[in-house]
Amino acid sequence: MGFCRYRYVPGCCRKAEPESDTSESLFPPFKLNNASTETRTKGFNEPDSQSESNVDPTTAAQLWMQHIEPLKALGVRLGGPSVTGSPTGKPWLDAFFAACKTCTIDFLPLHWYVTFV
């Protein structure tokens, strides 16, 4: 593992770009390889930001159940969406959890930037 004691956790989801993205490009690497050696993944990266995943909580919940939740059966630990530290982050997460009551979340990734403190 080298000098770093923390393990990289791959993210797996972002919002589709019309006519250019496939399911495989939106949800790597597990969509293509169920025998993946990854033991954990995280959901949408900054879904409350227009410059990142930019997906509404209801759509994210539907995509979670379709593409991410099945990974649990493969032994993958599921990290929830990692919202921004801005004022939109917590309300987005609240709406996501309300829309995805049966989602399995094993850990919650955080973004913490000095500019939002």
Phi and psi in radians as a Rosetta constraint file:
Dihedral C 1 N 2 CA 2 C 2 CIRCULARHARMONIC 1.283 0.35
Dihedral N 2 CA 2 C 2 N 3 CIRCULARHARMONIC -2.585 0.35
Dihedral C 2 N 3 CA 3 C 3 CIRCULARHARMONIC -1.459 0.35
Dihedral N 3 CA 3 C 3 N 4 CIRCULARHARMONIC -0.238 0.35
Dihedral C 3 N 4 CA 4 C 4 CIRCULARHARMONIC -1.628 0.35
Dihedral N 4 CA 4 C 4 N 5 CIRCULARHARMONIC 2.286 0.35
Dihedral C 4 N 5 CA 5 C 5 CIRCULARHARMONIC -1.576 0.35
Dihedral N 5 CA 5 C 5 N 6 CIRCULARHARMONIC -0.018 0.35
Dihedral C 5 N 6 CA 6 C 6 CIRCULARHARMONIC -1.846 0.35
Dihedral N 6 CA 6 C 6 N 7 CIRCULARHARMONIC 2.474 0.35
Dihedral C 6 N 7 CA 7 C 7 CIRCULARHARMONIC -1.670 0.35
Dihedral N 7 CA 7 C 7 N 8 CIRCULARHARMONIC 2.427 0.35
Dihedral C 7 N 8 CA 8 C 8 CIRCULARHARMONIC -1.168 0.35
Dihedral N 8 CA 8 C 8 N 9 CIRCULARHARMONIC 2.367 0.35
Dihedral C 8 N 9 CA 9 C 9 CIRCULARHARMONIC -2.042 0.35
Dihedral N 9 CA 9 C 9 N 10 CIRCULARHARMONIC 2.006 0.35
Dihedral C 9 N 10 CA 10 C 10 CIRCULARHARMONIC -1.235 0.35
Dihedral N 10 CA 10 C 10 N 11 CIRCULARHARMONIC 2.498 0.35
Dihedral C 10 N 11 CA 11 C 11 CIRCULARHARMONIC -1.595 0.35
Dihedral N 11 CA 11 C 11 N 12 CIRCULARHARMONIC 2.752 0.35
Dihedral C 11 N 12 CA 12 C 12 CIRCULARHARMONIC -2.250 0.35
Dihedral N 12 CA 12 C 12 N 13 CIRCULARHARMONIC 0.003 0.35
Dihedral C 12 N 13 CA 13 C 13 CIRCULARHARMONIC -2.506 0.35
Dihedral N 13 CA 13 C 13 N 14 CIRCULARHARMONIC 2.537 0.35
Dihedral C 13 N 14 CA 14 C 14 CIRCULARHARMONIC -2.668 0.35
Dihedral N 14 CA 14 C 14 N 15 CIRCULARHARMONIC 2.936 0.35
Dihedral C 14 N 15 CA 15 C 15 CIRCULARHARMONIC -1.271 0.35
Dihedral N 15 CA 15 C 15 N 16 CIRCULARHARMONIC 2.473 0.35
Dihedral C 15 N 16 CA 16 C 16 CIRCULARHARMONIC -1.228 0.35
Dihedral N 16 CA 16 C 16 N 17 CIRCULARHARMONIC 2.505 0.35
Dihedral C 16 N 17 CA 17 C 17 CIRCULARHARMONIC -1.635 0.35
Dihedral N 17 CA 17 C 17 N 18 CIRCULARHARMONIC 2.248 0.35
Dihedral C 17 N 18 CA 18 C 18 CIRCULARHARMONIC -0.922 0.35
Dihedral N 18 CA 18 C 18 N 19 CIRCULARHARMONIC 2.282 0.35
Dihedral C 18 N 19 CA 19 C 19 CIRCULARHARMONIC 1.112 0.35
Dihedral N 19 CA 19 C 19 N 20 CIRCULARHARMONIC 0.164 0.35
Dihedral C 19 N 20 CA 20 C 20 CIRCULARHARMONIC -2.178 0.35
Dihedral N 20 CA 20 C 20 N 21 CIRCULARHARMONIC -0.359 0.35
Dihedral C 20 N 21 CA 21 C 21 CIRCULARHARMONIC -1.879 0.35
Dihedral N 21 CA 21 C 21 N 22 CIRCULARHARMONIC 2.542 0.35
Dihedral C 21 N 22 CA 22 C 22 CIRCULARHARMONIC -1.897 0.35
Dihedral N 22 CA 22 C 22 N 23 CIRCULARHARMONIC 2.891 0.35
Dihedral C 22 N 23 CA 23 C 23 CIRCULARHARMONIC -1.006 0.35
Dihedral N 23 CA 23 C 23 N 24 CIRCULARHARMONIC -0.651 0.35
Dihedral C 23 N 24 CA 24 C 24 CIRCULARHARMONIC -1.133 0.35
Dihedral N 24 CA 24 C 24 N 25 CIRCULARHARMONIC -0.623 0.35
Dihedral C 24 N 25 CA 25 C 25 CIRCULARHARMONIC -1.375 0.35
Dihedral N 25 CA 25 C 25 N 26 CIRCULARHARMONIC -0.401 0.35
Dihedral C 25 N 26 CA 26 C 26 CIRCULARHARMONIC -1.467 0.35
Dihedral N 26 CA 26 C 26 N 27 CIRCULARHARMONIC -0.475 0.35
Dihedral C 26 N 27 CA 27 C 27 CIRCULARHARMONIC -2.263 0.35
Dihedral N 27 CA 27 C 27 N 28 CIRCULARHARMONIC 0.895 0.35
Dihedral C 27 N 28 CA 28 C 28 CIRCULARHARMONIC -1.362 0.35
Dihedral N 28 CA 28 C 28 N 29 CIRCULARHARMONIC 2.856 0.35
Dihedral C 28 N 29 CA 29 C 29 CIRCULARHARMONIC -1.622 0.35
Dihedral N 29 CA 29 C 29 N 30 CIRCULARHARMONIC -0.076 0.35
Dihedral C 29 N 30 CA 30 C 30 CIRCULARHARMONIC -1.251 0.35
Dihedral N 30 CA 30 C 30 N 31 CIRCULARHARMONIC -0.512 0.35
Dihedral C 30 N 31 CA 31 C 31 CIRCULARHARMONIC -1.081 0.35
Dihedral N 31 CA 31 C 31 N 32 CIRCULARHARMONIC -0.585 0.35
Dihedral C 31 N 32 CA 32 C 32 CIRCULARHARMONIC -1.637 0.35
Dihedral N 32 CA 32 C 32 N 33 CIRCULARHARMONIC -0.398 0.35
Dihedral C 32 N 33 CA 33 C 33 CIRCULARHARMONIC -2.483 0.35
Dihedral N 33 CA 33 C 33 N 34 CIRCULARHARMONIC 1.647 0.35
Dihedral C 33 N 34 CA 34 C 34 CIRCULARHARMONIC -1.172 0.35
Dihedral N 34 CA 34 C 34 N 35 CIRCULARHARMONIC -0.265 0.35
Dihedral C 34 N 35 CA 35 C 35 CIRCULARHARMONIC -1.636 0.35
Dihedral N 35 CA 35 C 35 N 36 CIRCULARHARMONIC 0.352 0.35
Dihedral C 35 N 36 CA 36 C 36 CIRCULARHARMONIC -0.955 0.35
Dihedral N 36 CA 36 C 36 N 37 CIRCULARHARMONIC 2.608 0.35
Dihedral C 36 N 37 CA 37 C 37 CIRCULARHARMONIC -1.535 0.35
Dihedral N 37 CA 37 C 37 N 38 CIRCULARHARMONIC -0.052 0.35
Dihedral C 37 N 38 CA 38 C 38 CIRCULARHARMONIC -1.169 0.35
Dihedral N 38 CA 38 C 38 N 39 CIRCULARHARMONIC 2.434 0.35
Dihedral C 38 N 39 CA 39 C 39 CIRCULARHARMONIC -1.907 0.35
Dihedral N 39 CA 39 C 39 N 40 CIRCULARHARMONIC -0.112 0.35
Dihedral C 39 N 40 CA 40 C 40 CIRCULARHARMONIC -2.681 0.35
Dihedral N 40 CA 40 C 40 N 41 CIRCULARHARMONIC 2.698 0.35
Dihedral C 40 N 41 CA 41 C 41 CIRCULARHARMONIC -2.580 0.35
Dihedral N 41 CA 41 C 41 N 42 CIRCULARHARMONIC 2.892 0.35
Dihedral C 41 N 42 CA 42 C 42 CIRCULARHARMONIC -2.172 0.35
Dihedral N 42 CA 42 C 42 N 43 CIRCULARHARMONIC 2.710 0.35
Dihedral C 42 N 43 CA 43 C 43 CIRCULARHARMONIC -1.357 0.35
Dihedral N 43 CA 43 C 43 N 44 CIRCULARHARMONIC -2.611 0.35
Dihedral C 43 N 44 CA 44 C 44 CIRCULARHARMONIC -0.968 0.35
Dihedral N 44 CA 44 C 44 N 45 CIRCULARHARMONIC 2.382 0.35
Dihedral C 44 N 45 CA 45 C 45 CIRCULARHARMONIC -1.577 0.35
Dihedral N 45 CA 45 C 45 N 46 CIRCULARHARMONIC 2.043 0.35
Dihedral C 45 N 46 CA 46 C 46 CIRCULARHARMONIC 0.830 0.35
Dihedral N 46 CA 46 C 46 N 47 CIRCULARHARMONIC 1.017 0.35
Dihedral C 46 N 47 CA 47 C 47 CIRCULARHARMONIC -1.151 0.35
Dihedral N 47 CA 47 C 47 N 48 CIRCULARHARMONIC -0.297 0.35
Dihedral C 47 N 48 CA 48 C 48 CIRCULARHARMONIC -1.533 0.35
Dihedral N 48 CA 48 C 48 N 49 CIRCULARHARMONIC 0.090 0.35
Dihedral C 48 N 49 CA 49 C 49 CIRCULARHARMONIC -1.958 0.35
Dihedral N 49 CA 49 C 49 N 50 CIRCULARHARMONIC 2.303 0.35
Dihedral C 49 N 50 CA 50 C 50 CIRCULARHARMONIC -1.146 0.35
Dihedral N 50 CA 50 C 50 N 51 CIRCULARHARMONIC -0.408 0.35
Dihedral C 50 N 51 CA 51 C 51 CIRCULARHARMONIC -1.581 0.35
Dihedral N 51 CA 51 C 51 N 52 CIRCULARHARMONIC -0.008 0.35
Dihedral C 51 N 52 CA 52 C 52 CIRCULARHARMONIC -2.126 0.35
Dihedral N 52 CA 52 C 52 N 53 CIRCULARHARMONIC -2.256 0.35
Dihedral C 52 N 53 CA 53 C 53 CIRCULARHARMONIC -1.040 0.35
Dihedral N 53 CA 53 C 53 N 54 CIRCULARHARMONIC -0.713 0.35
Dihedral C 53 N 54 CA 54 C 54 CIRCULARHARMONIC 0.860 0.35
Dihedral N 54 CA 54 C 54 N 55 CIRCULARHARMONIC 1.037 0.35
Dihedral C 54 N 55 CA 55 C 55 CIRCULARHARMONIC -2.269 0.35
Dihedral N 55 CA 55 C 55 N 56 CIRCULARHARMONIC 2.439 0.35
Dihedral C 55 N 56 CA 56 C 56 CIRCULARHARMONIC -1.275 0.35
Dihedral N 56 CA 56 C 56 N 57 CIRCULARHARMONIC 2.713 0.35
Dihedral C 56 N 57 CA 57 C 57 CIRCULARHARMONIC -1.043 0.35
Dihedral N 57 CA 57 C 57 N 58 CIRCULARHARMONIC -0.643 0.35
Dihedral C 57 N 58 CA 58 C 58 CIRCULARHARMONIC -1.181 0.35
Dihedral N 58 CA 58 C 58 N 59 CIRCULARHARMONIC -0.778 0.35
Dihedral C 58 N 59 CA 59 C 59 CIRCULARHARMONIC -1.126 0.35
Dihedral N 59 CA 59 C 59 N 60 CIRCULARHARMONIC -0.729 0.35
Dihedral C 59 N 60 CA 60 C 60 CIRCULARHARMONIC -1.057 0.35
Dihedral N 60 CA 60 C 60 N 61 CIRCULARHARMONIC -0.700 0.35
Dihedral C 60 N 61 CA 61 C 61 CIRCULARHARMONIC -1.114 0.35
Dihedral N 61 CA 61 C 61 N 62 CIRCULARHARMONIC -0.717 0.35
Dihedral C 61 N 62 CA 62 C 62 CIRCULARHARMONIC -1.134 0.35
Dihedral N 62 CA 62 C 62 N 63 CIRCULARHARMONIC -0.780 0.35
Dihedral C 62 N 63 CA 63 C 63 CIRCULARHARMONIC -1.146 0.35
Dihedral N 63 CA 63 C 63 N 64 CIRCULARHARMONIC -0.625 0.35
Dihedral C 63 N 64 CA 64 C 64 CIRCULARHARMONIC -1.028 0.35
Dihedral N 64 CA 64 C 64 N 65 CIRCULARHARMONIC -0.880 0.35
Dihedral C 64 N 65 CA 65 C 65 CIRCULARHARMONIC -1.152 0.35
Dihedral N 65 CA 65 C 65 N 66 CIRCULARHARMONIC -0.556 0.35
Dihedral C 65 N 66 CA 66 C 66 CIRCULARHARMONIC -1.377 0.35
Dihedral N 66 CA 66 C 66 N 67 CIRCULARHARMONIC -0.729 0.35
Dihedral C 66 N 67 CA 67 C 67 CIRCULARHARMONIC -1.995 0.35
Dihedral N 67 CA 67 C 67 N 68 CIRCULARHARMONIC -0.502 0.35
Dihedral C 67 N 68 CA 68 C 68 CIRCULARHARMONIC -1.749 0.35
Dihedral N 68 CA 68 C 68 N 69 CIRCULARHARMONIC -0.815 0.35
Dihedral C 68 N 69 CA 69 C 69 CIRCULARHARMONIC -0.939 0.35
Dihedral N 69 CA 69 C 69 N 70 CIRCULARHARMONIC -0.673 0.35
Dihedral C 69 N 70 CA 70 C 70 CIRCULARHARMONIC -1.065 0.35
Dihedral N 70 CA 70 C 70 N 71 CIRCULARHARMONIC -0.360 0.35
Dihedral C 70 N 71 CA 71 C 71 CIRCULARHARMONIC -1.161 0.35
Dihedral N 71 CA 71 C 71 N 72 CIRCULARHARMONIC -0.410 0.35
Dihedral C 71 N 72 CA 72 C 72 CIRCULARHARMONIC -1.020 0.35
Dihedral N 72 CA 72 C 72 N 73 CIRCULARHARMONIC -0.670 0.35
Dihedral C 72 N 73 CA 73 C 73 CIRCULARHARMONIC -1.158 0.35
Dihedral N 73 CA 73 C 73 N 74 CIRCULARHARMONIC -0.323 0.35
Dihedral C 73 N 74 CA 74 C 74 CIRCULARHARMONIC -1.574 0.35
Dihedral N 74 CA 74 C 74 N 75 CIRCULARHARMONIC 0.031 0.35
Dihedral C 74 N 75 CA 75 C 75 CIRCULARHARMONIC 1.544 0.35
Dihedral N 75 CA 75 C 75 N 76 CIRCULARHARMONIC 0.206 0.35
Dihedral C 75 N 76 CA 76 C 76 CIRCULARHARMONIC -1.489 0.35
Dihedral N 76 CA 76 C 76 N 77 CIRCULARHARMONIC 2.284 0.35
Dihedral C 76 N 77 CA 77 C 77 CIRCULARHARMONIC -1.387 0.35
Dihedral N 77 CA 77 C 77 N 78 CIRCULARHARMONIC 2.362 0.35
Dihedral C 77 N 78 CA 78 C 78 CIRCULARHARMONIC -1.859 0.35
Dihedral N 78 CA 78 C 78 N 79 CIRCULARHARMONIC 2.066 0.35
Dihedral C 78 N 79 CA 79 C 79 CIRCULARHARMONIC -1.624 0.35
Dihedral N 79 CA 79 C 79 N 80 CIRCULARHARMONIC 2.332 0.35
Dihedral C 79 N 80 CA 80 C 80 CIRCULARHARMONIC -1.145 0.35
Dihedral N 80 CA 80 C 80 N 81 CIRCULARHARMONIC 3.069 0.35
Dihedral C 80 N 81 CA 81 C 81 CIRCULARHARMONIC -1.040 0.35
Dihedral N 81 CA 81 C 81 N 82 CIRCULARHARMONIC 2.446 0.35
Dihedral C 81 N 82 CA 82 C 82 CIRCULARHARMONIC -1.815 0.35
Dihedral N 82 CA 82 C 82 N 83 CIRCULARHARMONIC 1.695 0.35
Dihedral C 82 N 83 CA 83 C 83 CIRCULARHARMONIC -1.322 0.35
Dihedral N 83 CA 83 C 83 N 84 CIRCULARHARMONIC 2.940 0.35
Dihedral C 83 N 84 CA 84 C 84 CIRCULARHARMONIC -1.290 0.35
Dihedral N 84 CA 84 C 84 N 85 CIRCULARHARMONIC 2.940 0.35
Dihedral C 84 N 85 CA 85 C 85 CIRCULARHARMONIC -1.541 0.35
Dihedral N 85 CA 85 C 85 N 86 CIRCULARHARMONIC 0.128 0.35
Dihedral C 85 N 86 CA 86 C 86 CIRCULARHARMONIC -1.347 0.35
Dihedral N 86 CA 86 C 86 N 87 CIRCULARHARMONIC 3.045 0.35
Dihedral C 86 N 87 CA 87 C 87 CIRCULARHARMONIC -1.070 0.35
Dihedral N 87 CA 87 C 87 N 88 CIRCULARHARMONIC -0.264 0.35
Dihedral C 87 N 88 CA 88 C 88 CIRCULARHARMONIC -1.474 0.35
Dihedral N 88 CA 88 C 88 N 89 CIRCULARHARMONIC -0.268 0.35
Dihedral C 88 N 89 CA 89 C 89 CIRCULARHARMONIC -1.102 0.35
Dihedral N 89 CA 89 C 89 N 90 CIRCULARHARMONIC -0.996 0.35
Dihedral C 89 N 90 CA 90 C 90 CIRCULARHARMONIC -1.130 0.35
Dihedral N 90 CA 90 C 90 N 91 CIRCULARHARMONIC -0.771 0.35
Dihedral C 90 N 91 CA 91 C 91 CIRCULARHARMONIC -1.049 0.35
Dihedral N 91 CA 91 C 91 N 92 CIRCULARHARMONIC -0.619 0.35
Dihedral C 91 N 92 CA 92 C 92 CIRCULARHARMONIC -1.110 0.35
Dihedral N 92 CA 92 C 92 N 93 CIRCULARHARMONIC -0.817 0.35
Dihedral C 92 N 93 CA 93 C 93 CIRCULARHARMONIC -1.077 0.35
Dihedral N 93 CA 93 C 93 N 94 CIRCULARHARMONIC -0.739 0.35
Dihedral C 93 N 94 CA 94 C 94 CIRCULARHARMONIC -1.006 0.35
Dihedral N 94 CA 94 C 94 N 95 CIRCULARHARMONIC -0.784 0.35
Dihedral C 94 N 95 CA 95 C 95 CIRCULARHARMONIC -1.179 0.35
Dihedral N 95 CA 95 C 95 N 96 CIRCULARHARMONIC -0.656 0.35
Dihedral C 95 N 96 CA 96 C 96 CIRCULARHARMONIC -1.103 0.35
Dihedral N 96 CA 96 C 96 N 97 CIRCULARHARMONIC -0.857 0.35
Dihedral C 96 N 97 CA 97 C 97 CIRCULARHARMONIC -1.110 0.35
Dihedral N 97 CA 97 C 97 N 98 CIRCULARHARMONIC -0.583 0.35
Dihedral C 97 N 98 CA 98 C 98 CIRCULARHARMONIC -1.167 0.35
Dihedral N 98 CA 98 C 98 N 99 CIRCULARHARMONIC -0.619 0.35
Dihedral C 98 N 99 CA 99 C 99 CIRCULARHARMONIC -1.467 0.35
Dihedral N 99 CA 99 C 99 N 100 CIRCULARHARMONIC -0.304 0.35
Dihedral C 99 N 100 CA 100 C 100 CIRCULARHARMONIC -2.226 0.35
Dihedral N 100 CA 100 C 100 N 101 CIRCULARHARMONIC 1.064 0.35
Dihedral C 100 N 101 CA 101 C 101 CIRCULARHARMONIC -1.105 0.35
Dihedral N 101 CA 101 C 101 N 102 CIRCULARHARMONIC -0.429 0.35
Dihedral C 101 N 102 CA 102 C 102 CIRCULARHARMONIC -1.791 0.35
Dihedral N 102 CA 102 C 102 N 103 CIRCULARHARMONIC 0.159 0.35
Dihedral C 102 N 103 CA 103 C 103 CIRCULARHARMONIC -1.195 0.35
Dihedral N 103 CA 103 C 103 N 104 CIRCULARHARMONIC 2.448 0.35
Dihedral C 103 N 104 CA 104 C 104 CIRCULARHARMONIC -1.633 0.35
Dihedral N 104 CA 104 C 104 N 105 CIRCULARHARMONIC 2.117 0.35
Dihedral C 104 N 105 CA 105 C 105 CIRCULARHARMONIC -2.133 0.35
Dihedral N 105 CA 105 C 105 N 106 CIRCULARHARMONIC 1.973 0.35
Dihedral C 105 N 106 CA 106 C 106 CIRCULARHARMONIC -1.503 0.35
Dihedral N 106 CA 106 C 106 N 107 CIRCULARHARMONIC -0.510 0.35
Dihedral C 106 N 107 CA 107 C 107 CIRCULARHARMONIC -2.713 0.35
Dihedral N 107 CA 107 C 107 N 108 CIRCULARHARMONIC 2.787 0.35
Dihedral C 107 N 108 CA 108 C 108 CIRCULARHARMONIC -2.090 0.35
Dihedral N 108 CA 108 C 108 N 109 CIRCULARHARMONIC 1.893 0.35
Dihedral C 108 N 109 CA 109 C 109 CIRCULARHARMONIC -1.165 0.35
Dihedral N 109 CA 109 C 109 N 110 CIRCULARHARMONIC 2.605 0.35
Dihedral C 109 N 110 CA 110 C 110 CIRCULARHARMONIC -2.188 0.35
Dihedral N 110 CA 110 C 110 N 111 CIRCULARHARMONIC 2.567 0.35
Dihedral C 110 N 111 CA 111 C 111 CIRCULARHARMONIC -2.023 0.35
Dihedral N 111 CA 111 C 111 N 112 CIRCULARHARMONIC 2.241 0.35
Dihedral C 111 N 112 CA 112 C 112 CIRCULARHARMONIC -2.347 0.35
Dihedral N 112 CA 112 C 112 N 113 CIRCULARHARMONIC 1.870 0.35
Dihedral C 112 N 113 CA 113 C 113 CIRCULARHARMONIC -1.944 0.35
Dihedral N 113 CA 113 C 113 N 114 CIRCULARHARMONIC 2.463 0.35
Dihedral C 113 N 114 CA 114 C 114 CIRCULARHARMONIC -1.004 0.35
Dihedral N 114 CA 114 C 114 N 115 CIRCULARHARMONIC -0.605 0.35
Dihedral C 114 N 115 CA 115 C 115 CIRCULARHARMONIC -1.142 0.35
Dihedral N 115 CA 115 C 115 N 116 CIRCULARHARMONIC -0.320 0.35
Dihedral C 115 N 116 CA 116 C 116 CIRCULARHARMONIC -1.700 0.35
Dihedral N 116 CA 116 C 116 N 117 CIRCULARHARMONIC -0.085 0.35
